[in-house]
Amino acid sequence: MHLLMILIVLAVAWWLRCSWNQPQGSWSLRWRRSLFLFLFPPLLIFMTAIAVLCMGTQGQMGGMYTGWVSYVLALLFLVFFALLCIKLAFQGLQSVKSARNCSLVNLGDRQARLLQTDALFAGQIGFWQPELVVSQGLVQTLSPNHFESVLAHEQGHYYYRDTFWFFWLGWVRSCTAWLPNTEPLWEELLVLRELRADSYAALQVDPLLLAESLVLVVGSSPVLSEICCAALGSSSVGDAYGGRCLRLEQRIEALLAPPESTPEIQQSWNGFILAFLPLLTVIFHT
């Protein structure tokens, strides 16, 4: 019975991921739909594995006997998820350690780590309290006004704690790479993250200046680990040039368009309650 429950949950998770299509509508709608389809299937699988583990290898459920196969399968799932979390946490700590090896400089009323490279880079690196990291090339190349727009964008990432939330979303991405549309949904969430930081910055600086800064910086940033990093020119390591141009075009269009309400990543968690339904099956196990 437990094995049947696991197979049903995997089928539901697969079907939900296959239902994703190209993003349309407002930011709020795109956030809700993309975040739900990205996060709900793995959460459903995770809760099912915990439920099977709690019920054990003995007893009956719905008049059917349970066995060790489903138990071992659930245990392997959870061990796999835990090992991936440990691996990503270690890589994130390495990124933070590398950032803290950079010299600390004052940028007006802010402090930042200075990356010794001619490439144009600005990003927040860390977990809940990330540090601003800028490259020497960025400081030397951009005008004061453009540089201020870049700092405003990075302040948006700090305000929304993007490095913290996207560490966990990145863990989900690694755990469910085998599910359909994992990468397209991840790319969509990255785009929305950058659009949100752009919107935050546009309230403090001229949106046109920020759009010009995007053109200068995006695509010229050094390849750094995405883990615990939210950068102005954020893109996947394997990202194609055409994909970068499309996302840059979306961001510039959004900056030049009338402002739209900014969504919160923490919104609309009520729908995720359904993912905890597998835990209720424990009471039917005897």
N, C-alpha and C positions, 0 to 999 in steps of 0.2 A: 504493500500500500504506500509506504514511504517513497519507494522508487517511482511509483506512478505519480505521486504528488510532485516530485522533482521534475519529471518529464513534462507534466502539465505546466509548471511554472516556467521552465525553459522555453516551451512553445509560446507561452504568453509573452515572455520577454522578447523573443525573436520577432513575434508579430508586431509588437509595439514599436520596436526599432525600425521595422520595415515600413511602418506607416508614415515615417518622416519624409517630407518633400522640401523643395526649395523654400526658404523663408519668405514670408509675405506679411504685410500688415505693420502695425505700430511696434515700437520698441517693446512696450509692455507685453503685447501678444507674443512677439518673438521670444522674449525672455521666458515667459511661462511655458510655451510649447516646447522650446528647445531644452530648457532645464528639466522639464518633466520627462521627456523622452530620453534624455541622457541619463538621468539619475534614477528614475523609478524602476526600470528593469533590473539593474544590478542590486538595488535595495530589496526588491522582491526576492531575488535569488539568495541574497545574504540572509534575510529573515527566514526563508525556507530551510536553509542549511542549519541555522541555529535551532529551529523548531525540531528538525530531524535529530539533531545532536542531543537535544534535551529529552526526547522520547526514548532514545537508546535503541538497543537491538532486540529487546524482549517485548512481548505483549502483543495486543491486537489493536487494530484501528479500523472502524467500520466493518467489523466482522472478519477482517483479513489479517493474517499474521504478518508481522514485520520481520526483517532480517538484517544481517550485518552489511550487505552490499550497499544499501542506501546510506547507512551510517558512515561507512568508510568513504563513500563518495562525498557526503556532506563535510566530513572532517578534512578531506583533501582540498575542497573548495576553500574552507576557512583558513587552512594553513597556507594555501597559495596566496590568498588575499593578504594575510598577515605578513608574509615574506616580502611581498611587493611593497607594502607600506613601510617596512623596515628599510628596504633598499632605497626607496624614494626619500625617506627621511634622512638617510645617510648622505645621499647625493645633495639634498638641500642644505645640510649642515656644511658640506664641503664648499658649496657656493657661498654661503654666509662667511665661512672662514676665509675664502679667497677675497671676498669684498672687504673684509676687515683688515686684510694685509695691505690694502691701498691706503695712501696717506689721507688724512682728514684735512679738508680745506673749508674756508668760510666763503659762502656765496650770499653776500648781503646779510639777511637775518636768518639764513639757513646754513646748515653744515652738510657736507657731502663727502663721499669717498671719491678720490680722483684716480681714474683708470688711465694708466700710461699707454695710450694708443692714439694713433691719428684718426682712427675710425670715429664716426659720429654715433655716440651712444649715451642714452640716459635711461635709468631704470631704478625701480625699487627692488631691493634684494633682501629677503628675510622672511619671517613668518608673520606673527601678529604685529610686531614692531619693526618693520623693514627699514633699511637705511637707503638713502638716496646715493646712487653711484652715477657719476658723469665722466665722460672721457675727456682727455686733454684736447683732442681734436675738436670736440663739440664746443668747449670753452673758447678755443682760439678761432673757430670758424664762424659761429653765429654772432649776429649783432646782439646788443643787450636786449632789445625788444623781443627778438626771436627766442633768445635764450630764456627770457622770463616766461614766454608762452610754453616752452618745453617744461620748465619747472612747475608751472601751473597744472599741466597735464599729469605730471608725476605726483603732484599733491592729490589729484583726484584718485589715483591708484591707492595712495596711502589712506585717504578718507574712507574709501569703500573696502579697505583691507583685502585688496585683490590677491596679494601674495598668499594670504592665509587660505581664503576660500578656494583659490585655484590650485593650491597644493592638494587639497582633498579631491577636487574635481579631476585633477591629473591622476590621482590614485585610482579613481573610478575608471578613468580612461584606460589605464594600464590593466586593470582587472577584467575589463570587458572588451578588449581589443578584438576578440573573436565574434562579438555580436555585430550585426550589420549596422552601417551608418555611424559607427563610433567616431571615426575621423571627421566626417562632415559636420556632425553635431559639435564636436570639440572646436572645429574651426569657426563655427557659427557663434559659439560662446565667447571665443577669443575676440571676434569682431565686435560683439555687443559690449564686451568689457572695455575695448578701446573707444567705442563710440560713447560710452558712459563717461569715461575719463575726459574725452574731448569736450563733452557737454559741460562737465564741471569746470574745465579750464576756460571755456568760452564765456562763462559768467564773470570771469576776472580779467581776461585779456581780450584783445580784438580777435574775433574768430578768423579773420583773414590772415593775421600774423601766424596763428597756429596752423592754418592750412599751408602756408608757405613753409613753415618749419617741418611739417610732415613730408612735403615734397623733398626737402633737403636731407632729412634723416632717414626716412623709411627706405630700406634696401641697402643702406650703407652701414648699418649696425653690425658689429662683430657677432659671430655665432656663439652665443652663450647658452648655458642650460636654461630651459624654460622653468625648471623647478624652483619655486620660491622667487621667481623673477617676473616683474611686470614692467615692460619697457615700452618706450614710445613707438619704436618700430617693430613691435612684437610680431613674430611669424614663426611657423614651424621650421625645423631644420631642413626638412625635405620639401619645403614649399616651392612651388613653381613660380616663375616670374609673372606669368599671367594671373595667378591667384593673388599675388601681392598687389599687382596693379588694380585688380578688381576691388580688393578691400580698401586700398588707398582711395580709389574713386568714391566708394561708399562713404568713407570718413569725410572727405572733402565736401561731398554733396550735403552731408548732414550738417557740417559746420556752416555752410552758406545758406542752408534752408532755415525757415522760421524755427525757433527752439521748440523742442518737444519735451514733455514731462519725462524725467529721468527715473528708470525703474530700479528697484532694489533687488539684489540677488536673493534676499531673505524672504521675498514675497510669496504668497500663495503656497504655503506648506500643507494646507489642509488636504490636498489631493494625495499627498504622500502617505497619509494615514492608512490607505488601502494596502500599502506594501507590508503592513504589519499583520495582515489577516492570517498569514500562515502560522503565526504564533498561537492563534486561537485553536488550532488543530491539536495542540498539546492536551487540552481538556477532554478530547475524544479518544485519547490513547489510554488503553487499559492493560 
